[in-house]
Every structure is written in C-alpha cells, then in structure tokens.
C-alpha cells in the first residue's frame, strides 16, 4: 500500500503515505507488462498484505512472514518461475530520489539485499550485475546495492527462497507514476538483456498474468 504524495490530498505526515489502490502495486504491474512485451512471461501478484495483517490482527513487522506464503505458493504452482522481484518505494523526499536523464525525470532505483540468509551471495551478485549494467546505460539512475545485515534489520526479505531474488526500491514518497514508469522501462531494458544472455528460454507472447486474490 506504499503510495506517493502527489496523489494523496491533504496528507500532512509522509509516514502515512499509503493507499489501498493508488500505490506501488501499479509499478509492479507496469514492470510485468513491459517484461511481457520483451518476451519474458511475468506473474504480478497484488495480494494486499496489509489487509491480511489486519484480518489476522498482526503488526506491520509480520509483513514478510505473510508474504512468504504468497511466494511459496507461486513457486509450488509454477515451475517456470525463475526470478522473484519485490517492489517498494523509498521514504526519502524527491530531491534524493529523482534524476534527470536526457531531459526527463526518472525515479531513482536501489537494490536491497538481505545479508542474513544462505542465498545472500548469489542474490548480491545478481544485484551488483544489474546495478553495473544500469550505470553503463543510464548513469546515475541506480542508487546502488544496499546490503542489510545489521542488528535490527530484516536481513532476509524472503530472499532465502531463491538465488535469483531481488528487492527493488523504485522512487520515493514524492515521485510520480510517470517517473517510476520510466525507471521500470530502463530496468526492464537492462534486465531483459541479462535474462536472455543467461537463460535458455523461449519467448512468450501471452499477456502478463495477474494474481489479486
């Protein structure tokens, strides 16, 4: 439910920048559609984890516990899934999360890697590779790779489920969908090149699937 201030009227506390529909899920849907246009099949899961937490009377800190079941169900139900992308937006303000490239504003992107799980090394290597490729083609767009492994940090983010898992922070609380979508296009450009160079797979023509149970 992470949302953006341009779409939230009368918001006084950016820590409350959340919305049940106008939120970062749209960025995930955009990424799924763009990957599909590049021949990479994608399933976009839009399960409302916040609603699940409320129904179970759980705190926000249990979000990854609940989303883990969603990922595991997807893995069990589709053996073709090879990459798992968790999309968020940053809480920083616009001057820190926006960059202009060729006259157009982009929401900056960051790769967050959990350093407290057995798949850490492979996931870190993947994040670094994609960061470097973004830097070559879209200098300054990536804020780099952030490794969270310290005391009080999650350090897992369900990335222990796959050696090809990534957490992307796309833009911040003040960015617009247009800015985030440009970044999604850039990321998909780089990721699709990486994908086709590292996977023996057939292109798909089907439209992006969506799970919103």
TORSEKE-924885 format. One record per residue (C-alpha): x, y, z; residue number from 1. Coordinates in Angstrom, 1 decimal, decimal comma, m for minus. Example, Ala and Ser with C-alpha at 12.3 -4.5 7.8 and 13.67 -1.06 7.14 Angstrom:
% TORSEKE-924885
(rec (12,3 m4,5 7,8) 1)
(rec (13,7 m1,1 7,1) 2)
This chain:
% TORSEKE-924885
(rec (0,0 0,0 0,0) 1)
(rec (3,0 2,3 m0,2) 2)
(rec (1,8 5,4 m2,1) 3)
(rec (3,0 8,8 m3,3) 4)
(rec (2,3 12,3 m2,1) 5)
(rec (1,2 13,7 m5,5) 6)
(rec (m1,9 11,5 m5,3) 7)
(rec (m2,7 12,0 m1,7) 8)
(rec (m4,6 15,3 m1,0) 9)
(rec (m4,3 16,9 2,4) 10)
(rec (m1,6 14,5 3,6) 11)
(rec (0,4 16,0 6,4) 12)
(rec (2,5 13,1 7,6) 13)
(rec (4,5 11,3 4,9) 14)
(rec (4,8 8,3 7,1) 15)
(rec (1,1 7,8 6,4) 16)
(rec (1,5 7,9 2,6) 17)
(rec (m0,4 4,7 2,0) 18)
(rec (m3,4 3,9 m0,2) 19)
(rec (m5,3 0,7 m0,8) 20)
(rec (m5,4 1,2 m4,6) 21)
(rec (m3,2 4,1 m5,7) 22)
(rec (0,1 2,6 m4,7) 23)
(rec (3,4 0,9 m5,6) 24)
(rec (1,5 m2,2 m6,9) 25)
(rec (0,9 m0,2 m10,1) 26)
(rec (4,7 0,0 m10,6) 27)
(rec (4,8 m3,8 m10,4) 28)
(rec (2,0 m4,1 m12,9) 29)
(rec (3,9 m1,8 m15,3) 30)
(rec (7,1 m3,9 m14,9) 31)
(rec (5,1 m7,1 m15,6) 32)
(rec (3,6 m5,6 m18,8) 33)
(rec (7,0 m4,3 m20,0) 34)
(rec (8,7 m7,6 m19,4) 35)
(rec (5,9 m9,3 m21,3) 36)
(rec (6,4 m7,0 m24,3) 37)
(rec (10,0 m8,2 m24,3) 38)
(rec (9,0 m11,9 m24,4) 39)
(rec (9,6 m12,6 m20,7) 40)
(rec (6,5 m14,0 m19,0) 41)
(rec (5,7 m12,4 m15,7) 42)
(rec (3,1 m13,0 m13,0) 43)
(rec (2,3 m9,9 m10,9) 44)
(rec (0,9 m10,8 m7,5) 45)
(rec (m1,2 m7,9 m6,0) 46)
(rec (m2,2 m9,6 m2,7) 47)
(rec (m3,0 m6,9 m0,2) 48)
(rec (m0,7 m8,0 2,6) 49)
(rec (m1,8 m5,0 4,8) 50)
(rec (m5,3 m6,4 4,6) 51)
(rec (m4,1 m9,9 5,5) 52)
(rec (m2,3 m8,4 8,6) 53)
(rec (m5,4 m6,6 9,7) 54)
(rec (m7,5 m9,7 9,3) 55)
(rec (m5,1 m11,7 11,4) 56)
(rec (m4,5 m9,0 13,9) 57)
(rec (m0,8 m8,9 13,1) 58)
(rec (1,7 m6,0 13,2) 59)
(rec (3,4 m4,5 10,2) 60)
(rec (6,6 m6,2 11,2) 61)
(rec (5,0 m9,5 10,2) 62)
(rec (4,6 m8,4 6,6) 63)
(rec (7,3 m10,7 5,3) 64)
(rec (6,0 m13,6 7,3) 65)
(rec (2,7 m13,3 5,5) 66)
(rec (4,1 m12,5 2,0) 67)
(rec (6,4 m15,5 2,3) 68)
(rec (3,3 m17,8 1,9) 69)
(rec (2,4 m16,0 m1,3) 70)
(rec (5,8 m16,5 m2,8) 71)
(rec (5,9 m20,2 m1,7) 72)
(rec (2,5 m20,8 m3,2) 73)
(rec (3,6 m19,2 m6,5) 74)
(rec (6,8 m21,3 m6,6) 75)
(rec (4,9 m24,5 m5,9) 76)
(rec (2,3 m23,8 m8,6) 77)
(rec (4,6 m22,7 m11,4) 78)
(rec (8,0 m24,4 m12,0) 79)
(rec (8,8 m21,9 m14,8) 80)
(rec (9,3 m19,1 m12,3) 81)
(rec (13,0 m18,2 m12,1) 82)
(rec (13,2 m14,6 m10,8) 83)
(rec (11,4 m13,1 m7,9) 84)
(rec (11,1 m9,3 m7,7) 85)
(rec (9,8 m7,5 m4,6) 86)
(rec (9,0 m3,8 m5,4) 87)
(rec (8,8 m1,0 m2,8) 88)
(rec (9,3 2,8 m2,8) 89)
(rec (11,7 4,7 m0,6) 90)
(rec (10,6 7,1 2,2) 91)
(rec (13,1 9,8 1,2) 92)
(rec (12,0 13,0 m0,4) 93)
(rec (12,0 13,9 m4,1) 94)
(rec (15,4 15,7 m4,2) 95)
(rec (17,1 12,4 m3,1) 96)
(rec (15,0 10,0 m5,3) 97)
(rec (14,9 11,7 m8,7) 98)
(rec (17,3 12,2 m11,5) 99)
(rec (17,0 13,8 m14,9) 100)
(rec (18,3 11,8 m17,9) 101)
(rec (18,0 13,3 m21,4) 102)
(rec (15,6 15,9 m20,2) 103)
(rec (13,2 13,5 m18,5) 104)
(rec (12,7 12,9 m14,8) 105)
(rec (13,3 9,3 m13,5) 106)
(rec (12,6 7,9 m10,1) 107)
(rec (15,9 6,5 m8,8) 108)
(rec (16,2 2,8 m8,1) 109)
(rec (18,1 0,9 m5,4) 110)
(rec (18,7 m2,8 m4,9) 111)
(rec (18,3 m4,1 m1,4) 112)
(rec (19,9 m7,4 m0,5) 113)
(rec (19,3 m9,3 2,8) 114)
(rec (22,7 m10,3 4,2) 115)
(rec (21,4 m12,8 6,8) 116)
(rec (20,4 m15,8 4,6) 117)
(rec (22,1 m18,6 2,8) 118)
(rec (21,3 m17,3 m0,7) 119)
(rec (22,9 m13,9 0,1) 120)
(rec (26,0 m14,4 m2,1) 121)
(rec (24,1 m15,2 m5,3) 122)
(rec (21,5 m12,5 m4,8) 123)
(rec (24,2 m9,9 m4,1) 124)
(rec (26,0 m10,9 m7,3) 125)
(rec (22,8 m10,5 m9,3) 126)
(rec (22,0 m7,1 m7,8) 127)
(rec (25,5 m5,9 m8,5) 128)
(rec (25,4 m7,1 m12,1) 129)
(rec (22,1 m5,3 m12,8) 130)
(rec (23,4 m2,2 m11,0) 131)
(rec (26,5 m2,1 m13,1) 132)
(rec (24,5 m2,5 m16,3) 133)
(rec (22,2 0,3 m15,4) 134)
(rec (25,1 2,5 m14,6) 135)
(rec (26,5 1,9 m18,1) 136)
(rec (23,3 2,7 m19,9) 137)
(rec (21,6 5,1 m17,5) 138)
(rec (24,3 6,8 m15,4) 139)
(rec (23,1 7,9 m12,0) 140)
(rec (19,7 6,1 m12,2) 141)
(rec (20,7 3,4 m9,7) 142)
(rec (21,4 4,4 m6,1) 143)
(rec (23,5 1,2 m5,8) 144)
(rec (23,3 m2,0 m3,8) 145)
(rec (22,3 m1,8 m0,2) 146)
(rec (23,1 m4,8 2,0) 147)
(rec (21,0 m5,1 5,2) 148)
(rec (22,6 m7,4 7,7) 149)
(rec (23,0 m5,4 10,8) 150)
(rec (21,2 m5,6 14,2) 151)
(rec (17,5 m4,8 13,9) 152)
(rec (17,4 m5,2 10,1) 153)
(rec (15,4 m7,8 8,4) 154)
(rec (18,3 m9,3 6,5) 155)
(rec (16,2 m12,0 4,8) 156)
(rec (13,3 m10,4 2,9) 157)
(rec (12,3 m13,9 1,8) 158)
(rec (15,4 m13,9 m0,4) 159)
(rec (16,4 m17,2 1,2) 160)
(rec (13,7 m18,8 m1,1) 161)
(rec (15,7 m18,2 m4,3) 162)
(rec (19,2 m17,4 m5,6) 163)
(rec (17,5 m15,1 m8,1) 164)
(rec (15,5 m12,8 m5,8) 165)
(rec (15,7 m9,1 m5,6) 166)
(rec (14,1 m6,2 m3,7) 167)
(rec (13,8 m3,0 m5,7) 168)
(rec (13,1 0,4 m4,3) 169)
(rec (11,8 2,5 m7,1) 170)
(rec (11,5 6,2 m6,4) 171)
(rec (10,4 7,8 m3,1) 172)
(rec (7,4 9,1 m1,4) 173)
(rec (7,2 12,2 m3,7) 174)
(rec (7,7 10,6 m7,1) 175)
(rec (5,0 10,3 m9,7) 176)
(rec (4,0 7,2 m11,6) 177)
(rec (5,3 8,7 m14,8) 178)
(rec (8,8 8,9 m13,2) 179)
(rec (8,6 5,4 m11,8) 180)
(rec (7,4 4,0 m15,1) 181)
(rec (10,4 5,5 m17,0) 182)
(rec (12,6 3,7 m14,5) 183)
(rec (10,7 0,5 m14,9) 184)
(rec (11,3 0,8 m18,7) 185)
(rec (15,0 1,3 m18,1) 186)
(rec (15,3 m1,6 m15,6) 187)
(rec (13,4 m3,9 m17,9) 188)
(rec (15,7 m2,9 m20,7) 189)
(rec (18,7 m3,9 m18,7) 190)
(rec (17,1 m7,0 m17,1) 191)
(rec (15,8 m8,4 m20,3) 192)
(rec (19,3 m8,3 m21,8) 193)
(rec (20,7 m10,0 m18,8) 194)
(rec (17,9 m12,5 m18,9) 195)
(rec (18,3 m13,6 m22,5) 196)
(rec (22,1 m13,8 m22,1) 197)
(rec (21,8 m16,1 m19,0) 198)
(rec (18,8 m18,2 m19,7) 199)
(rec (17,8 m20,7 m22,3) 200)
(rec (14,2 m19,9 m22,6) 201)
(rec (11,6 m19,4 m25,3) 202)
(rec (9,9 m16,0 m25,7) 203)
(rec (6,2 m15,8 m24,7) 204)
(rec (3,6 m13,9 m26,5) 205)
(rec (0,9 m14,2 m23,8) 206)
(rec (m0,2 m11,1 m21,9) 207)
(rec (1,1 m10,7 m18,3) 208)
(rec (m0,8 m12,7 m15,8) 209)
(rec (m2,0 m11,2 m12,6) 210)
(rec (m3,0 m12,7 m9,2) 211)
(rec (m5,0 m10,5 m7,0) 212)
(rec (m6,5 m13,0 m4,6) 213)
